Amino acid sequence: MYKTIVIGGGQAGLAAGYYLKKYGLSFLILEVGPEPVGSWLHYYDSLKLFSSAKYSSLPGFPFPGGSNRYPSRDEVISYLREYASKYNMPVKTNTRVEKVEKFNGRFQVTTTSGEILEAESVISATGSFHRPYLPDIPGLAEFRGEVIHSSVYRNTMPYQGQRVIVVGSGNSAVQIGVELSEVSTTTLAVRTQVKLLPQVKLGRDLHFWLIATGLDKFPFPLFGRPVPEPTTVIDSAGFKQLLESGKPNQRPMFTSLYEEGVVWGMGKKRTLMQSFLLLGFGLIYLSYRN
């Protein structure tokens, strides 16, 4: 019997563990992966935080290195490993939770191995990486290429010299699209033009201004109305200049797919023979290659 079971051993789960340990509560962190670093091992190679090291620390342990730099994926992985070790977090790795049920005021957490753990409370810190969104696009069933989710994207190597379409106007789509445009002819297919927000304003990181103005704790939603998910892209690598120069270029979202490619507005088809279609909001479509 634990006071709390935390499901997920990434940054949210470890931060929860810090406070559970601080207040002397018995707890256990269950992590599906081989070590307590969440999904960071699976992110693409070039990923960098769009918050500086100063604003990316977990409680009790500052992110190492200069406070104004933007840590890489590998640095985050090393930091999470060190954090779990520093605080001797009770993490049970390679453990997937199958279900959580409540009986007589207590929770029973059942793992896929059949183990049953009991706790007075449960914290879900699983994130969304392992449940990617797969949109239903007209013509998808007829498309004869391979469909790959963007979560499997690692680097530009498989796409060199290809024709690439990235769908989406958020941070991931723009970051991946800009990177791919260095080695391929790349287009961003968007519903609305990419909206950019400078990462540094008047010599200060964006997160400084959010904290200084209190917007980071602004009482959303307002008047009972839900707040739409933000789609503004943090300009962390000169995206404005690159997009203006057409690397990648932007086009309105295509209307559908067909056997060999995409259909733009007015029924104009684009064959993707020997090329790639990468959906930045969730999917990568790989079509025919020699």
N, C-alpha and C positions, 0 to 999 in steps of 0.2 A: 504494500500500500504506500503510494507516494502522495504528497500534498499536491504536486502538479506533474503532469506529463506534457512535455513540449514536443510537438510533431514538426520536425524540420530542423536541421542543424546548420542553416545558413546564417546570415548576419542577424536576421530577426530572432531566430531561435537562440542564438548565442547571447544577444542583448537581453532577452528575457531571462536566460540562465544567469546572467550577471546579477540581476536584481533578486532572483529567487535565492541565489547563494548569499547575497548581501544580507538578506533578512532571515537567513538560517532555515529556509524551508527545504524539505526533502523533495528532490525532483529528478527526472530522467529525461534526457533529450534523445529522441529517436530520429536517426538520419538514414535515408534510403541509400545514400552513396557510401563510398569506401572511407570517407573522412569528412570532418565537419567543416565543409566549405560551401555547402549548398550547391547551386547549379553553376558556380563559376568555372568549374572545370570544362563545362560544355559550351561556353560562350566563344565567339569568334576571336581569333588570335590578337587582332589589333585593337580590341575594345579598350577604351579608356573611360574613366569616370568623368562626368561633366560637372561634378562638384570637386573642389580642390581638396587636398589632403586635410586641411584644417577643418572642413565641414563633413568629412567622411569617416570620422572615427566612431568606434563603438564606445559605450560608456566605460570609463575608467582607464582607457588605454589609447593615447594619441597615436594617430597614424604616423609611422616613422618617416623621416626625410623632411624636406622643406614643406612648409605649410601651404605655399601657393602653387605647388605643382599638381598635376592631374594624374593620379596613379593608374597604372596599366592593369589589365586583367590578372596577370601573373603576380603583380605586387599585392593585389587584393587577396588572392589565394594564399600567399605567404603570410599576410597579415592575419587572416582568419585562422590559419593553422596555429600561429603563435598565440593568438588570443585564447583559443580553446585550451592550449597547453598551459598558458600563464595562469589561468583561473581554474585549472584542473576540472574542466567541465565533465560531468558524467554523461558521456555520449555513447549510445549504442548504435554503431554503424551497420551498414548493409541490412537495415531493418525497414521493411515497408509495412505501413499500417493498412489493414484491410477494412476495418470498420471501428466505429466508436459508438458505444451504447451506454445508456444511463439506467441504472437499477438502484432503487432505494436510496437515491440521493448521491450515488457514486458512479463514476465512469469506469467502464471496462473498455480497454483498448486492445483490439485483437490484431496481431500481425499475420502476414501471409504464411509464416512458419507455424502458425497455430498457437503461439504464445499469447497468454492473456494477462494484461497488466491492469492494475486498479489505481485510481487516483481520485482525489476530491475535486480536481479541476483539470482542464485540458486547454492548452494553448496551441492553436493551429498556426504554424509558421511555415507552411509548405510552399508559398509562392504560386506562380502560374506557369512556370517553365515546362512542366511535364504534362500540361493540358493545353497544348497550342490550339489556337482558333483556326479552323479550316473553313473559309467562306465558300458558299455555294455560288459558283460563277457559271453563267450560261455557257453551254458547250463543253464544260469540263469533262463530261463523260465521253465525248467524242474525241477529245484531244489525245493524240497518240504518243505524246511525249511522257516523260517521267515527272511525277509531282513530288517535290521535296520541300519540307518545311524549312523556313529560314533558320530555325534553331540548329540545323545541322551544318550551316555555313561556317567555315573555318577561315579560309583565306582565298586569295584570287587565283591560286595556281590552276584549278580545273577550268577557269573561265578565260584564260588568256587567248586573245585574238578572236573572241566570240562576239555575237550580237546579244546584248543583255537588256531585258526590260525589268526594271524594279518597280513594283507597285506599292505605293504608300507615300505619305508625306510627313511621317514622324521621324524621331531621332534615329531609330534603327535603319529605316529605309534610306535616309539621307547618308548616314555614315557608311553603310555598305555600298550604296550606289556610287558615292564619291570614290571609295576605294577601288571598286570595279572599273570605274571610268579610266583608271590609270593603265589598265591592261586590255580593255575591250571597248567597243562602241556601246555606250550605255544610255538608256532612256529611263526617266522616272515617269511612270504613269500615275497621275494624281487626280483626285476629285477636286481639290483646290490647290492653288499654288502653295509651295512651301513657305511657311511663315518662320522667320528667323529672329532669334533674340540673342543679342551679344552676350558672350560668356563673361566678358570683363567690361565694366562701365566705369569711367573716371578712375581707372587704376584699381578697382575693386571687383572681386568675384561677384557674380549675380547673387549667390547665396548670402553674401554680406548684406546686400540691399534688401533682400527678402526678410532677413532677421531684423535689420535696423528699422524697417518700416512696420514690422509686425505682420506682414502679409503671410509669413510662414505659419502663423497661428490664427489667421483670419477665420471667423466663424462661418464656415460653409456647411451646408447650403443656406442660402439666404431666403428668408420668408417661406421656408418649406419647399422651395424649388430645388430640384437636383442640379448640380453643376456639371456641365458636359466635360468629358475627359479632354485635357489640354492636348493640342496637337502642335504647339509651337516647338520648333527645333532649336536647341541650344547650339549656337555657332561656336564650336570648340576648335575648329581647324580651318578657318577661312572659307567656310562653306559658301558664303555670299558671293565671293569673287569667282569661285569654281562654278557655281550654278549659273551665274551671269555669263560665263564663258562657254557654257554648254557642256560642262563635264561634271555630272551628266546633264543632258537637256531634259526639259519637262514637256509632257504632253498630257492632254485630258485622258482620263481612264478609258481604256478600250471597252467596247460594249459586250464582247463575248469571245470565246475561243472556238476554233474549228480544228479539224484533224491535224493541220500542219502549222498552226500559229494562232494569231489574234486578229480580231476584227475591230478596226478603229471606227469612229463615227462615220455616218453616211455609207456604211457597208464596205469601206475600204479594208481589204485584207492585207495582213503582213505575214508572210511565210517565215517561220523560224527555223528553217532547215539549217543544221549545223550551228545552232545558237541556243541561248538560254533565256528563260523568262523567270525572274526572281521576284516573288511577291514579298516586299519588305514588311507588310503587316502580318505575314504569317506563312506564306508559301513560296517555294522556289519551283518553277516548272523547268525541267530540263528536256529539251526536244532532241531531235535526231543529230547524231554526231558520227563522223567517220572514224 
